[in-house]
Amino acid sequence: MIIDGVMQSGHTQSDSPGVQPGSFRDILMRYTPAALALSLVLAVTGSMGQAKVADPIDPRATELLASGRAALARGDVTGATDAFEAALTVDPGYTGTLVALGDAARKAGMQGKAIHYYRVALERDPNDLEAIGGEGGAMAEKGALEKARGNLARLEGLCGKGCPESRTLADAIAKGPAPKVVSAEAVKPEPVVQAN
């Protein structure tokens, strides 16, 4: 309609030689879809430049993570935690170190601390499969099975039921809460008075 108004505003064949009536409308109709497609491509390309690109991990942090994982596999939770914390100091931007710290905290029986590490990792990368699975496993061990099932549903939505993280979390949920460990201070024997 606006185009028709422009066309009727006095432009005739005699006003501009070589331009036929309706040619502006034809040009507009012909090139508008291409212009829109081009602008969409440029908008998407521009937004991709602002996307997060993970920096490569520092080689020293890689070595520390490897030694921490080896220590954790041997059952040396303290040594693993020390190595992971050193790796975090060397390369604080690497999310995998937070996941490793969460794994060490879970092995130490500190599910609350593990959940904290996993959540910090998920703040950095909301779709980190290991962090989602680790958080869900720690929740299941703590007894929060419904929340763990929520993490399982999220994992299955991201990678399917067959991915290792989904299977591991499903096993942790099936296993249920970890047995509570009671400290010696919590259980104090009642003194018994005996007559001689």
Secondary structure, 3 states (H helix, E strand, C coil): CHHHHHHCCCCCCCCCCCCCCCHHHHHHHHHHHHHHHHHHHHHHHHHHCCCCCCCCCCHHHHHHHHHHHHHHHHCCHHHHHHHHHHHHHHCCCCHHHHHHHHHHHHHCCCHHHHHHHHHHHHHHCCCCHHHHHHHHHHHHHHCCHHHHHHHHHHHHHHHCCCCHHHHHHHHHHHHCCCCCCCCCCCCCCCCCCCCC
